């Protein structure tokens, strides 16, 4: 987002050019820290569904205890014939010992400690309901880019065709992608470095497919196989090269002009160091782990394999992610198995909201964090199994 004089800048806004002066306008109660504190306080004050269960037990338990106390008094005073003071002490003893104080205190105290312990570890849990639901999870879906992977892809291969040079292919691709905000686009522009780039006009982004633009009077298309199919561009000659790159877990972006493919640019996004261990821990907790991505099946499977994930939803357009969450929810056995979604982007927000538990990465967008029931401030995937273990321990304490 281009900023000019008078615009609002937020903490974590990155300035890549020059220097500027800014004025702090939000302090104290308006800061992110203050909002996090408020979030935790609200969470600790909300009643979890299990609290209602404790309340129901108390509503039967208390009258029964009072009746037993009266019966105790009547037995000692009227039937046994003990003095009034003895009978009243016996009756009060029944109430004191049987009084269900612990029932009323167990849930809010445990939830307060649970959410507090989570906050200390950078796991923000928005309410007792989220803390309670987390231990019932059966399925967990991870978004790929920026969640399982680092989200900072790099160009690994430039394969030219039709007598073009690698430099020539990279020059055109970088000129087009200079206008895009996509992480893959940034990787291409970064690879081009200080190369003199021509101006691209009529730039058009096609979500889930790629981009098109006019460079030096020629129309170019840069994207995946779906984009080539849309514009009836044959990629049969390049199929082997594409397949080889995708089997290595790389995303192959095809550059075409007219009806000819002039090059392929391969980009790889490495998985985070903790991804594989987090997946293993979740599987040990009995969860079925899925990965969801817009990548094609081959690339998606290669990346999922590195992370130890067997179930993959590939070639999913951003707007369709919530639909896949819904599908898993509808496949529940007995209706009790819950589905969690872990993501960080704007396009993950509907899926996070649709899931029984939405887990947002703290490094993600504000809208994703707003949609999630749990926010992982440290951006560490190992915090996902930690949050579920915390839920299980809290529920065990309450019960």
C-alpha positions in Angstrom: 0.0 0.0 0.0 1.5 3.3 -1.0 1.5 5.8 1.8 1.5 9.6 1.4 1.6 12.6 3.8 -1.3 12.4 6.3 -1.9 8.6 5.9 -2.0 6.3 8.9 0.9 3.9 9.3 0.6 0.9 11.7 3.2 -0.9 13.7 4.8 -3.6 11.5 4.3 -1.4 8.4 7.5 -1.9 6.4 9.1 1.1 4.7 11.3 -0.1 1.9 12.3 3.3 0.4 14.0 6.3 2.0 13.0 7.7 5.4 10.0 9.5 6.8 8.8 11.1 10.1 5.7 9.9 11.8 3.6 10.9 14.8 2.3 8.4 17.4 -1.4 9.0 17.7 -2.6 5.9 19.6 -1.3 5.2 23.0 -2.3 3.3 26.2 -5.8 1.8 25.8 -5.6 1.9 21.9 -2.4 -0.1 21.6 -2.3 -3.7 20.4 -1.0 -4.8 23.9 -3.9 -3.1 25.6 -6.3 -4.9 23.2 -4.6 -8.2 23.9 -5.0 -7.7 27.7 -8.7 -6.8 27.1 -9.1 -9.9 25.0 -7.7 -12.1 27.8 -9.8 -10.4 30.5 -13.0 -10.9 28.4 -12.1 -14.5 27.8 -11.6 -15.1 31.5 -15.0 -13.5 32.3 -17.1 -15.5 29.8 -18.9 -18.6 30.8 -17.7 -21.8 29.0 -20.4 -24.4 28.1 -19.1 -26.7 30.8 -19.9 -23.9 33.3 -23.6 -24.3 32.4 -23.2 -28.1 33.1 -21.8 -27.3 36.6 -24.6 -24.8 37.2 -27.2 -27.5 36.3 -25.6 -29.9 38.8 -25.6 -27.2 41.4 -29.3 -26.4 40.8 -30.2 -30.0 41.9 -27.4 -30.5 44.4 -28.1 -27.5 46.6 -31.8 -28.2 47.4 -31.0 -31.9 48.0 -28.2 -30.9 50.5 -30.6 -28.4 52.3 -33.3 -31.1 52.6 -30.7 -33.6 54.0 -29.6 -31.0 56.5 -33.2 -30.5 57.7 -33.7 -34.3 57.8 -30.5 -34.5 59.9 -31.8 -31.9 62.4 -35.2 -33.6 62.6 -33.6 -37.0 63.2 -31.3 -35.9 66.0 -33.8 -33.5 67.7 -37.2 -35.2 67.3 -36.3 -38.9 66.9 -33.1 -39.4 68.9 -33.9 -36.7 71.4 -30.6 -34.9 71.5 -30.4 -31.2 72.6 -31.2 -28.4 70.1 -27.6 -27.2 70.0 -26.3 -30.7 69.1 -29.0 -31.1 66.4 -28.3 -27.7 64.9 -24.5 -28.4 64.8 -25.1 -31.7 63.0 -27.4 -30.0 60.5 -24.9 -27.2 59.8 -22.0 -29.8 59.5 -24.0 -31.4 56.6 -24.3 -28.1 54.8 -20.7 -27.1 55.4 -19.2 -30.4 54.2 -21.6 -31.0 51.3 -21.7 -27.4 50.1 -20.8 -27.5 46.4 -18.4 -24.4 46.5 -15.9 -26.4 44.4 -18.5 -26.9 41.7 -19.1 -23.2 41.3 -15.4 -22.3 41.4 -13.8 -25.2 39.4 -14.7 -24.0 36.0 -14.0 -20.2 36.1 -10.8 -20.8 38.1 -9.5 -23.4 35.7 -10.4 -21.4 32.6 -8.7 -18.3 34.1 -5.5 -20.3 34.8 -5.7 -22.0 31.3 -6.1 -18.8 29.3 -3.5 -17.1 31.5 -1.0 -19.9 31.0 -1.7 -19.7 27.3 -1.1 -16.0 27.2 2.2 -16.4 29.0 3.3 -18.7 26.1 1.9 -16.4 23.4 -1.2 -18.4 22.8 -4.2 -16.0 23.0 -7.5 -18.0 23.6 -10.6 -15.9 23.0 -12.9 -17.3 25.7 -13.7 -20.5 27.6 -15.7 -21.9 24.7 -12.7 -22.0 22.4 -10.6 -23.5 25.3 -13.2 -26.2 25.8 -13.8 -27.0 22.1 -10.1 -27.4 21.3 -9.9 -30.8 23.2 -12.7 -32.2 21.0 -10.9 -31.6 17.7 -10.7 -34.5 15.2 -9.5 -32.7 12.0 -7.1 -29.9 11.5 -6.5 -28.1 8.2 -3.3 -26.0 7.6 -3.0 -23.3 5.0 0.3 -23.8 3.1 1.9 -20.4 2.4 3.1 -18.6 5.5 1.7 -21.2 7.8 3.4 -24.5 7.0 5.9 -22.8 4.8 8.0 -19.7 5.6 6.0 -17.5 3.1 9.2 -16.1 1.6 9.5 -18.0 -1.7 12.7 -17.8 -3.8 13.3 -18.4 -7.5 15.1 -21.7 -8.0 15.1 -22.2 -11.7 14.5 -20.2 -14.9 13.9 -22.4 -18.0 13.8 -20.6 -21.3 12.1 -21.8 -24.5 11.7 -20.6 -28.2 15.4 -19.3 -28.4 14.9 -17.0 -25.4 17.6 -16.5 -22.8 17.0 -17.1 -19.1 17.8 -13.4 -18.5 15.2 -12.4 -21.1 12.5 -14.5 -19.5 13.3 -13.2 -16.1 13.3 -9.6 -17.3 9.8 -9.8 -18.8 8.4 -11.8 -15.8 9.8 -9.2 -13.4 8.4 -6.3 -15.4 4.9 -7.9 -15.2 5.2 -9.0 -11.5 6.4 -5.6 -10.3 2.8 -4.6 -10.2 1.7 -7.6 -8.1 1.6 -8.0 -4.3 1.7 -11.8 -4.4 4.6 -13.5 -2.5 5.6 -15.4 -5.7 5.7 -12.1 -7.6 8.0 -10.6 -5.0 10.4 -13.5 -5.4 10.7 -12.9 -9.2 11.3 -9.2 -8.8 13.9 -9.9 -6.1 15.7 -12.3 -8.3 15.8 -9.7 -11.1 17.7 -7.5 -8.7 19.0 -4.3 -10.3 18.1 -5.4 -13.9 16.6 -2.5 -16.0 12.9 -3.4 -16.3 10.6 -2.3 -19.1 7.2 -0.7 -18.2 4.2 -3.1 -18.1 0.7 -1.8 -18.9 -2.8 -3.3 -18.8 -1.8 -5.4 -15.8 -4.5 -7.8 -14.7 -4.4 -10.2 -11.7 -6.5 -13.4 -12.1 -6.8 -14.9 -8.5 -5.7 -18.5 -8.3 -4.5 -18.5 -11.9 -1.9 -15.8 -12.5 -1.5 -12.4 -14.2 -1.5 -10.8 -17.7 0.1 -7.5 -19.0 1.5 -5.8 -22.0 5.3 -5.3 -22.1 6.9 -3.4 -25.0 3.8 -3.7 -27.1 3.5 -7.5 -26.6 0.8 -9.3 -24.5 2.1 -11.8 -22.0 0.5 -14.3 -19.6 2.3 -15.5 -16.5 0.7 -18.2 -14.3 -0.2 -21.8 -13.8 -1.6 -24.4 -16.2 -5.1 -23.2 -15.5 -4.2 -19.8 -16.9 -2.7 -21.4 -20.1 -5.9 -23.5 -20.5 -8.1 -20.4 -20.2 -6.2 -18.7 -23.0 -5.9 -22.0 -25.1 -2.1 -22.0 -24.9 -0.6 -25.6 -25.3 1.9 -26.7 -22.7 2.3 -30.3 -23.9 6.0 -29.7 -25.1 6.9 -28.3 -21.7 5.0 -31.0 -19.7 8.0 -33.0 -18.7 10.0 -30.0 -17.5 7.0 -28.7 -15.4 6.4 -32.2 -14.0 10.1 -32.5 -12.9 10.0 -29.1 -11.1 6.7 -29.8 -9.4 7.9 -33.2 -8.1 10.7 -31.3 -6.4 8.0 -29.3 -4.5 8.5 -26.2 -6.7 5.8 -24.0 -8.1 6.2 -23.7 -11.9 5.0 -20.4 -13.3 4.6 -20.4 -17.1 5.4 -17.3 -19.2 3.6 -17.2 -22.5 3.3 -14.7 -25.4 0.6 -15.2 -28.0 0.1 -18.9 -28.2 3.7 -19.8 -27.4 5.4 -20.7 -24.0 8.6 -18.7 -23.8 9.8 -19.8 -20.4 9.1 -21.4 -17.0 10.1 -19.8 -13.7 10.2 -22.2 -10.7 9.7 -20.8 -7.2 10.1 -22.8 -4.0 8.9 -21.9 -0.5 10.7 -23.9 2.2 8.7 -25.4 5.1 9.2 -23.9 8.6 11.7 -25.8 10.8 8.9 -26.7 13.3 6.2 -27.8 10.8 7.1 -31.5 10.7 7.3 -31.8 14.5 4.0 -29.9 15.0 2.3 -32.3 12.5 3.8 -35.3 14.2 2.6 -34.1 17.7 -0.9 -33.5 16.3 -1.1 -36.9 14.8 0.0 -38.4 18.2 -2.9 -36.5 19.8 -5.2 -38.4 17.4 -6.0 -35.6 14.9 -6.2 -36.1 11.2 -4.1 -33.4 9.5 -4.9 -31.8 6.2 -3.1 -29.2 4.0 -5.0 -26.7 1.8 -3.4 -24.7 -1.0 -3.9 -23.2 -4.4 -0.9 -25.1 -5.7 -1.4 -27.9 -8.2 -1.6 -31.5 -6.9 2.0 -32.5 -7.6 3.6 -29.5 -5.9 1.2 -29.7 -3.0 1.9 -33.3 -2.4 5.7 -32.8 -2.5 5.4 -30.1 0.2 2.9 -32.0 2.3 5.2 -35.0 2.2 8.1 -32.9 3.6 5.8 -31.8 6.5 4.5 -35.4 7.1 0.9 -34.7 5.9 -0.9 -37.3 3.9 -4.2 -35.5 3.2 -4.1 -32.6 0.7 -6.7 -30.3 -0.8 -4.9 -28.8 -3.8 -5.8 -26.3 -6.5 -8.3 -24.6 -4.1 -9.2 -21.0 -5.0 -9.1 -18.5 -2.1 -12.9 -18.1 -2.0 -13.4 -21.9 -1.8 -11.4 -22.7 1.4 -14.4 -22.3 3.7 -16.3 -24.8 1.6 -13.6 -27.5 2.3 -13.9 -26.8 6.0 -17.6 -27.3 5.7 -17.1 -30.6 3.8 -15.1 -32.0 6.7 -17.6 -30.8 9.2 -20.3 -32.6 7.3 -18.3 -35.8 7.3 -18.2 -36.0 11.1 -19.0 -39.3 12.7 -21.7 -38.9 15.3 -21.5 -35.1 14.9 -19.1 -34.6 17.7 -15.7 -34.4 15.8 -14.7 -30.8 15.5 -12.6 -29.1 12.7 -9.9 -26.6 13.2 -8.4 -24.3 10.5 -4.9 -22.8 10.8 -4.1 -19.8 8.6 -2.6 -16.3 8.3 -4.0 -14.5 5.3 -7.0 -12.4 4.3 -8.2 -15.3 2.1 -8.1 -17.6 5.2 -10.5 -15.5 7.2 -13.8 -17.1 5.9 -12.3 -20.6 6.6 -11.2 -19.6 10.1 -14.7 -18.3 10.8 -16.3 -21.4 9.4 -14.2 -23.8 11.4 -15.2 -24.9 14.9 -11.8 -23.5 16.0 -10.0 -20.9 13.9 -6.3 -20.7 14.8 -4.6 -17.6 13.3 -0.9 -17.0 13.1 0.2 -13.8 14.9 2.3 -12.7 11.9 -0.8 -12.8 9.7 -3.3 -10.2 8.7 -5.6 -8.3 11.2 -8.7 -9.8 9.6 -7.3 -13.4 10.0 -6.5 -12.7 13.7 -10.0 -11.2 14.2 -11.6 -14.3 12.7 -9.6 -16.8 14.8 -10.7 -18.2 18.1 -7.0 -18.8 19.0 -4.1 -16.5 18.0 -0.5 -17.7 18.0 1.5 -14.6 18.7 4.9 -16.4 18.3 4.1 -17.6 14.8 5.4 -21.1 15.9 3.4 -24.1 14.7 4.4 -26.1 17.8 2.0 -23.8 19.6 -0.9 -25.6 17.8 -0.4 -28.9 19.7 0.4 -26.8 22.8 -3.0 -25.1 22.6 -4.8 -28.4 22.3 -2.8 -30.0 25.2 -3.7 -26.9 27.3 -7.3 -27.4 26.5 -7.2 -31.1 27.4 -5.4 -30.3 30.7 -7.9 -27.6 31.6 -10.9 -29.8 30.9 -9.4 -32.6 32.9 -8.9 -30.2 35.9 -12.5 -29.0 35.6 -13.9 -32.6 35.4 
